[in-house]
Amino acid sequence: MHQPLINLAALLLDLWCAQPEACDHDRMTDWPWAVLTGDVWVQHGKAVANASTSLPSSFGRTPQNPQEKISSGYKAWELLYYIYGLGPGVFYRILPDEYYSHFCRLVHAIRIIYQKTIARAQLNLVHQLLLQWVLDFEILYCNRNPNHLHFIRQCVHSLTHLARETHRLGPLSLLSQWTMERVIGYLGSLLRQPSNPFRNFAAQARQVAVSNALFAMWPDLEKPKDNPRGSMELGDNYILLGPKDISPYRLSPPERTALDQFFGNLDVDRQSVYRWGRLRIPTEQTARSRWKELERCSDMARADRIIKVRDLI
């Protein structure tokens, strides 16, 4: 959490925005990378805020306008989506080409590091990308200038260890503050004894640990979660969820053509077509159909019908 987001992202923004703590003993007018200033910074912040409508609600909290909020409670989750999610798009043609290419190399590596499962070939690629990124950072931003030595913070050097530590410990996102803070929040929600909170906290933590141990030794103890009432399983962990049309849907000519092409030579009754409001995909995320999304559409609505379908055949 802290290394790639709160620390490294803060360093990059300090440099690109020419913050005072980054330009001590130096003149920002000599910095080719100090591009997020003045009206460019204002317009960039608006672009980040406007992009929030393209992030489905299953993504959680979307990044706020960094020009207004970056120094007042900007969350690590927002930095993750801002820098490593929207970054390649919103920094395009703003950062100079060599600095933009350098930034995209970092994004490529961090996106792999944040995966829950990482192949050995991917880990080798990450190690090469991060080593090259650190070397190029010293060339592009420091350029052997003693006044730029403070740019090489600990978060820059620690990038050279990410791939090795991932190989030793597993995906670091599962071992970092994300997991720790989630556990703290969960255990805190179980407290029911204000008069003796620490004793109650210890008892709740012990009960959770015992339950987890039992489920690990005997998985059948954990009851499977039932599908929501009125849902329909499609197979391969796809589930249609309500609301649903109460009467058959009248297809338009383009929809009839698409339906016939999809089913090929199969005889399909067009009078038995019903619309469903939502679809749960194998990742446990829920997509909303165009039918229901347009009904709740507003200027601030999140687009929940953005799905990436990958052909595994």
PASEVEX-732494 format. One record per residue (C-alpha): y, z, x. Coordinates in steps of 0.05 Angstrom, whole numbers, plus 32768, in hexadecimal, padded with zeros to 4 digits. Each point is the difference from the previous one (the first is absolute). Layout:
N
YZX;...
//
This chain:
313
800080008000;803580178032;7FF27FD2803B;80057FBB7FE0;802E80137FC6;802F803A8009;80067FF9804C;7FF67FB78011;80237FE57FC2;803B802E800D;80057FE58047;80007FB87FEA;8034800C7FCA;802B80278031;7FFF7FC3802D;800A7FCB7FCB;803780287FDD;802180158043;7FFF80497FED;8029802E802E;7FC280268019;7FE47FBE801A;803E7FE48021;8015803B802C;801D7FE88043;7FFD7FB87FE8;80267FCD7FD6;7FDF7FE77FC1;80277FBE8007;7FD07FEF8039;7FC380097FD3;7FE37FBF7FE4;7FD280297FD3;803780287FDD;80027FD47FC3;7FFC80337FC6;804A80107FFE;80387FF37FCF;7FF37FD27FC6;7FBC7FEA801C;7FE880487FFA;801B80067FB9;7FDE7FBF7FE9;7FC080138024;7FFD80427FDB;80097FDD7FBD;7FC87FCF8011;7FD0803A800F;801180237FBF;7FF97FC07FD7;7FBB7FF3801F;7FE6803F7FDF;7FF17FDA7FC0;7FCB7FD88025;7FD9803E8015;7FCD80147FCB;800580477FE4;7FBC80108021;80257FFD8043;802480407FEF;8048800C8013;80277FC28014;80357FFF8038;8047800F7FEA;803D7FDD801C;7FFE8014804A;804A7FF38009;800E80387FCF;7FC3802E8007;7FE27FFA8045;802180408019;7FF880297FBF;7FB8800D7FEE;7FDF7FBD800F;7FB6800F7FFA;7FCA7FEB8031;7FDE7FD97FC8;80407FD97FF6;80067FF1804A;7FB87FE78000;800F7FCC7FCA;80457FF0801B;7FF07FF5804A;7FB77FE97FFE;7FFC7FE37FBA;80427FDE7FF1;80177FFD8048;7FE77FBA8013;80247FE47FC4;804180277FFE;800C7FFC804C;7FF37FB58003;803D7FD98019;80248042800A;7FE180168041;80057FCD8039;7FC07FD78007;7FE48024803E;800D80447FE2;7FE37FEB7FBD;7FC07FE68021;7FFC80418026;800780287FC0;7FCB7FD77FDC;7FCF800F8038;8009804A7FF1;7FF77FF67FB5;7FBF7FDA800B;7FE48038802B;8016803A7FD3;7FE57FDF7FC1;7FBC7FFD8021;800580488019;800D80177FB9;7FC07FE17FE5;7FC9802F7FE9;7FCC7FD68024;800F7FDB8041;7FD27FCF8023;7FF78004804B;80207FBB8008;803D80167FD9;8006803F802A;7FFE7FD68040;80377FD47FE2;802A803D7FEF;7FFB801B8046;80177FBD801D;80397FFA7FCE;801A8047800C;7FFC7FFB804C;80267FBF7FFE;8032801D7FCE;8011803C802D;80087FD2803C;802D7FD07FDA;8028803B7FE4;801280158046;80147FB98011;80277FEF7FC1;802380427FF2;800380248044;80047FC58030;7FFE8030803B;8043801E7FEB;8003804B8010;802E800A7FC5;7FC77FE97FD2;7FCC802F801D;8005802E7FC3;7FE57FC87FD5;7FBA800E801B;7FF0803A7FD4;7FBC80217FFA;7FF07FD87FC2;80047FBF8029;7FD080198036;7FCF801D7FCE;7FF47FBB7FE3;7FD67FF1803D;7FCF80367FEA;7FF77FED7FB7;7FC67FD18009;7FDB802E802F;8009803C7FD3;7FE97FD77FC4;7FC17FEE8026;7FF580498011;801180217FBD;7FFE7FC97FCB;803A7FE57FD6;803B802C8010;801F7FFC7FBB;7FC580297FE6;800C80368035;804C80037FFE;803580277FD9;7FF27FD57FC3;7FBD80227FF6;801A80458014;803B7FFE7FD0;7FD57FE77FC8;7FD0803B800A;803980318003;801D7FE47FBF;7FBD80037FDD;7FF180488016;804680157FEE;7FF67FE57FB9;7FC4802F7FF8;80278040800C;8000802D7FC3;80108045801C;804A80088014;7FF7804A8010;7FCF7FF18039;80087FB68011;7FDF80008045;7FC180227FE8;7FFD7FD17FC5;800C7FC5802F;7FC58015802C;7FD280087FC5;80137FBC7FE3;7FF77FDE8044;7FBB80208008;7FEB7FE97FBB;80167FB8800F;7FDB80028043;7FC080197FDF;80047FCB7FC9;800B7FC88033;7FC580198029;7FD280017FC3;80157FBA7FEA;7FF47FE68047;7FBA801E8002;7FEE7FEF7FB8;802B7FC57FE6;7FDF80027FBB;802580417FF1;80407FD97FFA;80047FE07FBC;80167FB68001;80417FF17FDF;7FF77FDD7FBD;80267FC07FF1;803B80087FD1;7FF27FFB7FB6;80037FB97FE6;7FF97FE08045;7FD17FC88013;7FDA7FF78041;80027FBA801E;7FD3800F803C;80108008804A;802B803D7FEF;80317FD97FD4;801080237FBE;802C7FE77FC7;802C80377FE4;802880057FC0;80297FF27FDA;7FDC7FC57FE2;80117FCD7FCB;7FE680147FBC;7FF87FB77FEC;7FEC7FC28028;80367FE1802A;80187FBA7FF0;7FFE7FD88041;80377FD08013;7FEB7FBA8018;80088011804B;7FD880407FF5;7FC87FD97FDE;7FFE7FD0803C;7FFD803A8031;7FC880227FD8;7FD77FC17FFC;80077FF4804B;7FED80488010;7FC080007FD7;7FED7FB98012;7FC77FE67FD6;7FF480417FDB;800E7FFF7FB5;803580357FF3;801980127FBB;804C7FFC8004;8006802B7FC2;7FE1803C8024;803680068036;802480438001;80378017802D;7FFA80418028;803A8029801A;7FE580178043;7FCB7FF38035;7FE380338031;7FEC7FDE8041;7FCD80198033;803680248029;800C802E7FC4;80447FE27FF5;80147FE97FBB;80227FBD7FF3;80267FF27FC0;7FFB7FBE7FDB;803C7FD37FF6;7FFB800E7FB5;800E804A8006;802C7FFD803D;80327FD37FDD;800480317FC6;80188038802E;80287FD2802E;804480198018;802C7FF6803D;7FDC803A8024;7FB97FF17FE8;7FC97FFD8035;7FD47FC28001;7FBA801A7FF3;7FDF7FBC7FF9;80037FEF804A;7FB77FFB8016;7FE37FE2803F;7FBD7FE07FF0;7FD47FF3803C;7FC57FCF7FFA;7FC580218024;7FD07FC67FF6;
//
